[in-house]
């Protein structure tokens, strides 16, 4: 149980274009999902908290107009990187909490496999 | 803000030995602490969660301790195997509700034959 998928796993785009990344909870309903970014040799940095049916909460320093988050259903959150630039190239990872605990605890976050974004 | 330090960037041990990884934190007393495993190019995989009122927790060959006085957690892998080679991350809740996590930079473990 508690499986999270991401799509695509890898994307290459031209500078100035927008890229959408999907995060799905496959076997549970996630009212809260989280989006992280990870640069090489660095740890995960929380970008925003995605809440189903409401606006996302962004961490300090993260531009909400550049990183658009939509959590339209209990199993899907999307992150759109708008007008991508080479400095946006990174590993984007989502996670979700299973309110039922999913065999673990309610605080456990289950992570997707990540999306590697390369902006040329 | 919360600061998390994990000991050394890389730890090499021999197969069969016990690996011990350290996570130290400052500035805040988290209600719980989690350990994750991350393989190259993959998302983290949850391993264990330990709460502030728990001293120790075990799961198969894994053991985690949590010392809120020292502000430290130790993560042990006994009878280590080459398949245990990965980066291990500790994560603390950021407080303020919302179950947001702050991650350490991770310790890369390599188990050699």
Contacts between the chains, C-beta under 8 A, distances in Angstrom:
chain1	res1	chain2	res2	distance
A	4	B	43	7.8
A	6	B	43	7.7
A	32	B	98	7.7
A	32	B	99	7.2
A	34	B	100	7.1
A	34	B	101	7.7
A	42	B	105	6.7
A	43	B	89	6.6
A	43	B	103	4.5
A	43	B	104	6.1
A	43	B	105	4.6
A	43	B	106	5.9
A	44	B	44	7.1
A	44	B	89	7.4
A	44	B	103	4.6
A	45	B	103	7.9
A	46	B	94	7.9
A	46	B	100	6.0
A	46	B	101	6.9
A	46	B	102	7.5
A	49	B	98	6.0
A	49	B	100	6.3
A	57	B	98	7.5
A	91	B	41	7.7
A	93	B	43	4.8
A	93	B	44	7.5
A	95	B	43	7.6
A	95	B	44	8.0
A	97	B	99	6.1
A	104	B	46	6.6
A	104	B	49	6.8
A	105	B	32	8.0
A	105	B	49	5.4
A	106	B	99	7.7
A	107	B	32	5.8
A	107	B	34	7.5
A	107	B	49	6.3
A	107	B	93	6.9
A	107	B	99	5.3
A	108	B	34	6.9
A	108	B	46	5.3
A	108	B	49	5.9
A	109	B	34	7.8
A	109	B	46	7.0
A	109	B	99	7.5
A	109	B	101	6.4
A	110	B	46	6.4
A	111	B	36	7.7
A	111	B	43	3.6
A	111	B	44	4.8
A	111	B	45	7.0
A	111	B	46	7.7
A	112	B	43	5.2
A	113	B	42	5.8
A	113	B	43	5.1
A	114	B	41	7.1
A	114	B	42	6.3
A	114	B	43	4.7
A	116	B	41	7.2
